[in-house]
Amino acid sequence: MANVVIVGTQWGDEGKGKIVDLLTGYADYVVRFQGGNNAGHTLVVEGKKYVFHLIPSGILYENKKCFIGNGVVLDPGVLLGEMRQLAEQGMDVTPERLSISENSHLIMPYHNVIDKASEAGMKQGKKIGTTGRGIGPCYGDKILRRGIKLGELLDPDLFRDKLKDNLAEKRALLQGAVGLSFDVIYAEFMNYAEQLAPFIQNVSVALDLGRKAGKHILFEGAQGTQLDIDHGTYPFVTSSNTVAGNACIGSGFGPSHIDTVIGILKAYTTRVGEGPFPTELFDAVGDELQEKGGEFGATTGRKRRCGWLDGVVAQEAVRLNGINGLAITKLDVLSGQKTLKIATAYEADGKRFTAMPGNIRTTSRLAPLYEEVPGWQEEIDGAVSMDELPKKAREYVKRIEDLTETPAYIVSVGPGREQTMLLKNPFQS
């Protein structure tokens, strides 16, 4: 029995879905523990492309059980749409394969309206770059104790009362807000309740029973460490804790039962949306990484900003998450670069930084201090072992390991399942 947490080490989009897909082969349960449909995992399996926003990507395996934990905020319409899409691709999502926590909070139509209105009201340069999907306002209502839980949909009278109270408050806040009809929303969500009722359960109890029965459990994070609401480049972050510690809080699983944390590290760095990005490239190299890496957001389709690997960000992720092993992804995208750069520190205002500062004004002015390492010219997307990689590619991986003081468990050289080297399996001793 082993319990493994997977987290992103950068600003998201590190390739977590692919690594989850790989390790799901050795797991029994797969658990999504935070975020909402502002996250996306893209997988390529046998030439088919799959994009997930809420359902754990482990659903591609018929004999695995997937869970959506209480730390996830849920848009029922998006979830049901994702189920339909999977059914069209030949994968029926049944209650035997997916359970959803009764304590997950619901994203309501007014959350989307508030999210878009808030972003639209921000001045240029101060916009967060939110996806506009209501994630932040939903988490806000949760903290303010005004949220509505998924399990409360099963009590029509309770849901009616809470919806009336919330709508009254939101209408006052939004000065009327066209389209927020109680009757329409109530009918819509009662329809959702009927469809989702068989999937709703106490996920914490189910996971504990699985643990006691010796099940291997894989916890799947969304976004990345630098988007954590507490530890990221605030305020340009998401609205939940993305670090490994939230795997326990967001699913109701005891922390003493976690065995291993895997950090997904892209071989370079990308970021979607606004906010500081010290190693961002604005030249032909950045354009080349963006094009060769197919760097478009899985959820929004937005072009990702690209830059050199940030060793400071990587070291911080190891510390914050307690990472035991790295999964290095998209190493193949760096093929053809004569010289590679890795940021090992920053400078700003005459000071040197070896960790991301908490002051956003300072963070926005950080200049990276690079070390240069030789690149390689060979294409490596066909390599199936480290021995088949060029010497300079192996040395690059070794430099990452030394810089982070963390071994590489997995190295990926392409989008396909078969283009992944599993150097150490966290589910096997």
C-alpha positions in Angstrom: 0.0 0.0 0.0 1.3 3.4 -1.0 -0.2 6.9 -1.2 1.3 9.4 -3.6 0.7 13.1 -4.2 1.4 14.7 -7.5 1.9 18.5 -7.7 3.0 21.1 -10.2 6.3 22.9 -9.3 5.9 26.0 -11.5 2.9 28.0 -12.6 0.9 25.1 -13.8 0.8 23.4 -17.3 3.8 21.2 -16.3 2.3 18.1 -17.8 0.7 16.7 -14.6 -2.1 14.9 -16.5 0.4 12.7 -18.4 2.2 11.8 -15.2 -1.0 11.0 -13.4 -2.0 8.9 -16.4 1.3 7.0 -16.2 1.2 6.4 -12.4 -2.6 5.5 -12.4 -1.5 2.3 -14.0 -0.1 1.3 -10.6 -2.8 2.9 -8.4 -6.3 1.8 -7.4 -7.8 5.2 -6.5 -7.2 8.6 -8.1 -8.3 11.7 -6.2 -8.6 15.3 -7.4 -8.3 17.5 -4.3 -8.4 21.2 -5.2 -9.3 23.8 -7.9 -12.1 23.8 -10.3 -12.7 23.8 -14.0 -10.1 26.6 -14.3 -7.6 23.7 -14.5 -7.0 21.4 -17.4 -5.0 18.2 -18.0 -4.3 17.2 -21.7 -3.4 13.6 -22.5 -2.5 11.9 -25.7 -3.3 8.2 -25.6 -3.0 6.0 -28.7 -3.1 9.1 -30.8 -6.3 10.4 -29.2 -6.3 13.7 -27.4 -8.3 14.0 -24.1 -8.8 17.2 -22.1 -10.0 17.0 -18.5 -11.1 19.9 -16.3 -12.8 18.2 -13.3 -12.8 14.5 -13.7 -9.5 12.9 -12.6 -7.6 11.8 -15.7 -7.4 8.3 -14.2 -10.9 7.8 -15.6 -9.2 6.5 -18.8 -8.5 3.3 -16.9 -11.7 1.2 -16.6 -10.6 -0.7 -13.5 -9.7 2.4 -11.4 -11.9 4.4 -9.0 -11.8 8.2 -9.3 -12.8 10.7 -6.6 -13.4 14.5 -6.6 -12.6 15.7 -3.1 -14.2 18.4 -0.9 -11.4 20.9 -1.8 -12.7 21.1 -5.4 -15.3 23.7 -6.4 -17.7 22.2 -8.8 -19.7 23.6 -11.7 -22.2 20.8 -12.3 -22.9 21.8 -15.9 -19.3 21.5 -16.8 -18.9 18.2 -14.9 -21.9 16.7 -16.7 -20.7 18.0 -20.0 -17.3 16.3 -19.4 -19.1 13.1 -18.6 -21.1 13.3 -21.9 -17.9 14.0 -23.9 -16.2 11.0 -22.4 -19.3 8.8 -23.2 -19.1 10.0 -26.8 -15.5 8.8 -26.8 -16.5 5.4 -25.6 -16.0 5.8 -21.8 -19.1 5.8 -19.6 -18.6 7.5 -16.3 -20.7 5.6 -13.7 -21.0 5.9 -9.9 -18.9 2.7 -9.7 -16.1 4.6 -11.3 -16.5 8.2 -9.9 -17.5 9.5 -6.5 -17.9 13.2 -5.6 -17.6 14.6 -2.1 -20.8 15.8 -0.6 -18.7 18.7 0.9 -17.6 20.1 -2.5 -18.8 23.6 -3.0 -21.0 24.5 -5.9 -20.1 27.2 -8.5 -23.3 29.1 -9.0 -24.2 31.3 -12.0 -23.7 34.4 -9.9 -20.1 33.4 -9.2 -19.4 33.6 -12.9 -21.0 37.0 -13.2 -19.0 38.3 -10.2 -15.8 36.9 -11.5 -16.1 38.5 -14.9 -17.3 41.8 -13.5 -14.4 42.0 -11.0 -11.8 41.3 -13.7 -13.4 43.8 -16.1 -13.2 46.5 -13.4 -9.5 46.1 -12.8 -7.1 48.5 -14.5 -4.7 47.2 -17.1 -1.6 45.8 -15.4 -3.5 44.8 -12.3 -5.8 42.2 -13.9 -5.3 38.7 -12.4 -5.9 36.9 -15.7 -8.7 34.9 -14.2 -10.5 32.3 -16.4 -13.8 34.0 -15.5 -15.3 30.6 -14.5 -16.4 31.7 -11.0 -13.7 29.9 -9.1 -12.5 32.7 -6.9 -16.0 34.0 -5.9 -17.0 30.4 -5.1 -14.0 29.9 -2.8 -14.8 33.4 -1.4 -18.3 32.4 -0.4 -16.9 29.2 1.1 -14.6 31.2 3.4 -17.4 33.7 4.2 -19.7 30.7 5.1 -22.2 31.5 2.4 -21.4 28.7 0.1 -23.6 25.9 -1.0 -22.3 22.3 -0.8 -23.0 19.6 -3.4 -24.7 17.5 -0.7 -27.2 20.3 0.0 -28.6 19.8 -3.5 -30.2 16.6 -2.2 -32.3 18.7 0.2 -34.5 20.8 -2.1 -35.9 23.0 0.8 -32.4 23.7 2.2 -31.1 24.5 -1.3 -34.1 26.8 -2.0 -33.5 28.8 1.2 -29.8 29.2 0.6 -30.2 30.1 -3.0 -32.8 32.8 -2.1 -30.5 34.3 0.5 -27.5 34.3 -1.8 -29.3 35.7 -4.8 -30.6 38.6 -2.7 -27.1 39.4 -1.6 -25.6 39.1 -5.1 -28.3 41.2 -6.7 -27.6 44.0 -4.3 -23.8 43.6 -5.0 -24.3 43.5 -8.7 -27.0 46.2 -8.8 -29.6 43.9 -10.3 -27.6 41.6 -12.5 -29.7 40.6 -15.5 -30.1 36.8 -15.9 -30.0 35.8 -12.3 -33.5 34.4 -12.1 -34.3 32.3 -9.0 -36.8 30.0 -10.8 -34.4 29.3 -13.7 -31.4 28.6 -11.4 -33.5 26.5 -9.0 -34.9 24.3 -11.8 -31.5 24.0 -13.4 -29.8 22.8 -10.2 -32.6 20.5 -9.3 -32.0 18.8 -12.7 -28.3 18.6 -11.8 -29.2 17.1 -8.4 -31.2 14.3 -10.1 -28.3 13.4 -12.4 -25.5 13.7 -9.8 -27.2 12.1 -6.8 -25.8 8.6 -7.4 -22.2 10.0 -7.5 -22.4 11.9 -4.2 -20.8 10.3 -1.1 -18.5 10.9 1.9 -15.2 10.7 0.0 -13.1 10.9 3.2 -14.7 7.7 4.6 -14.3 5.9 1.2 -10.6 6.8 1.0 -10.0 5.7 4.6 -11.7 2.4 3.9 -9.6 2.0 0.8 -6.4 2.7 2.8 -7.3 0.1 5.4 -7.9 -2.4 2.6 -4.4 -1.8 1.2 -5.4 0.3 -1.9 -2.8 2.4 -3.7 -4.1 6.0 -3.7 -2.9 8.7 -6.1 -3.7 12.4 -5.3 -3.9 14.6 -8.4 -3.2 18.3 -7.9 -4.2 21.1 -10.3 -2.3 24.3 -11.3 1.2 24.8 -9.8 3.1 25.8 -6.6 3.6 29.4 -7.7 -0.2 29.7 -8.1 -0.8 28.7 -4.4 -3.0 31.3 -2.7 -0.6 31.5 0.3 2.8 30.7 -1.2 2.6 31.8 -4.8 3.1 35.1 -6.6 0.1 36.7 -4.9 -2.2 38.2 -6.0 -1.5 36.6 -9.4 -2.5 33.2 -8.1 -5.4 30.8 -8.1 -7.9 30.8 -5.2 -6.9 27.5 -3.5 -3.8 25.9 -2.0 -2.0 24.0 -4.7 0.8 22.6 -2.5 0.9 18.9 -1.4 -0.4 19.7 2.0 -3.8 20.4 0.6 -4.1 16.8 -0.7 -5.1 15.9 2.9 -7.3 18.9 3.6 -9.0 18.8 0.2 -9.9 15.1 0.4 -10.2 14.4 4.2 -7.2 12.1 4.3 -4.8 12.0 7.2 -1.3 13.5 6.5 0.5 10.7 8.3 -0.8 8.4 5.5 1.0 10.1 2.6 4.1 8.3 1.5 5.6 10.1 -1.4 5.3 13.5 -3.2 6.1 13.8 -6.9 6.8 17.3 -8.3 6.2 17.8 -12.0 8.9 20.1 -13.5 8.8 21.2 -17.1 12.3 21.4 -18.5 11.8 25.1 -19.2 9.1 27.4 -17.6 5.8 28.6 -18.8 3.0 30.7 -17.4 -0.6 31.5 -18.5 -2.2 34.8 -17.6 -0.8 37.8 -15.8 1.8 38.1 -13.1 5.6 38.0 -12.5 7.7 35.6 -14.6 11.4 36.3 -14.0 12.8 34.0 -16.7 10.3 35.0 -19.4 11.8 35.2 -22.9 10.7 37.8 -25.4 12.9 36.7 -28.3 13.1 34.1 -31.0 14.0 31.4 -28.4 10.8 32.1 -26.5 8.8 31.9 -29.7 10.5 28.6 -30.6 9.7 27.0 -27.2 6.1 28.2 -27.5 5.7 26.7 -31.0 7.6 23.5 -30.5 6.1 22.8 -27.1 2.5 23.5 -28.3 2.2 25.9 -25.4 -1.5 26.8 -25.3 -3.6 26.5 -22.1 -5.7 23.4 -21.9 -8.6 25.3 -20.3 -8.6 28.7 -22.0 -6.5 28.1 -25.2 -4.5 31.1 -24.3 -0.9 31.3 -25.5 1.5 30.4 -22.7 4.4 32.7 -21.9 7.7 30.8 -22.2 11.1 31.2 -20.5 14.2 29.4 -19.3 14.1 26.9 -16.4 13.8 28.8 -13.1 15.9 26.9 -10.5 14.7 29.2 -7.7 11.1 28.3 -8.4 12.1 24.6 -8.5 13.9 24.7 -5.2 11.0 26.5 -3.6 8.6 23.9 -4.8 10.8 21.1 -3.3 10.7 22.9 0.0 7.1 23.8 0.1 5.8 20.4 -1.0 8.4 18.1 0.6 9.0 16.6 -2.8 10.7 13.2 -2.9 11.1 12.9 -6.6 10.8 14.9 -9.8 9.0 14.1 -13.0 10.9 16.2 -15.7 8.6 16.8 -18.7 9.0 18.2 -22.2 12.8 17.6 -22.3 12.5 17.0 -26.0 11.4 20.7 -26.6 14.9 21.9 -25.7 16.5 19.8 -28.5 18.3 22.1 -31.0 19.2 24.8 -28.5 23.0 25.5 -28.6 23.0 26.9 -25.0 20.5 26.5 -22.2 20.1 28.7 -19.2 19.0 28.0 -15.6 18.2 30.8 -13.2 19.9 30.1 -9.8 19.1 33.5 -8.1 17.5 36.9 -8.7 18.6 40.5 -8.3 16.3 43.5 -7.6 17.0 46.9 -6.1 20.6 46.0 -5.4 19.7 42.8 -3.4 20.2 39.2 -4.2 17.3 36.7 -3.7 17.5 32.9 -3.6 13.7 32.6 -2.9 10.7 34.4 -4.3 10.1 37.6 -2.2 6.6 38.2 -0.8 6.5 41.8 -1.9 4.8 41.8 -5.3 6.5 45.1 -6.3 9.9 43.5 -5.7 8.8 40.3 -7.4 7.8 42.2 -10.5 11.3 43.7 -10.8 13.3 40.5 -10.3 16.2 40.0 -12.8 17.3 36.4 -13.1 21.0 35.4 -12.6 21.7 32.6 -15.0 24.2 29.8 -15.3 24.6 28.5 -18.8 24.9 24.8 -19.7 25.5 23.3 -23.2 22.5 22.1 -25.2 22.1 19.2 -27.6 21.1 19.1 -31.2 19.7 15.6 -31.5 16.0 14.9 -31.4 15.2 12.7 -28.4 11.5 12.0 -28.7 12.3 8.3 -29.5 14.5 7.6 -26.5 13.2 4.9 -24.2 15.9 5.0 -21.6 18.4 7.5 -20.1 21.2 5.7 -21.9 19.6 6.6 -25.2 19.7 10.3 -24.5 22.6 12.5 -25.7 25.2 13.1 -23.0 24.4 16.8 -22.7 20.7 16.0 -22.2 21.6 13.6 -19.4 23.9 16.3 -17.9 21.0 18.8 -18.0 18.8 16.3 -16.0 21.7 15.8 -13.6 22.1 19.5 -13.1 18.4 19.8 -12.2 18.8 17.0 -9.7 21.8 18.6 -8.1 20.2 22.1 -8.0 17.0 20.8 -6.3 18.7 18.1 -4.3 16.0 15.8 -5.6 16.3 12.8 -7.9 14.4 12.4 -11.1 11.8 9.6 -10.9 10.4 10.2 -14.3 11.7 11.8 -17.6 9.3 12.6 -20.4 10.4 13.2 -24.0 7.1 13.6 -25.8 3.3 13.7 -25.3 2.6 10.0 -25.7 2.4 7.4 -22.9 5.2 5.5 -24.5 7.5 8.6 -24.5 8.0 8.4 -20.7 10.9 6.9 -18.8 9.9 5.6 -15.3 13.2 5.6 -13.5 11.7 5.0 -10.1 8.1 3.9 -9.3 6.8 5.6 -6.2 4.3 2.7 -5.7 7.0 0.2 -5.5 9.6 0.0 -2.7 
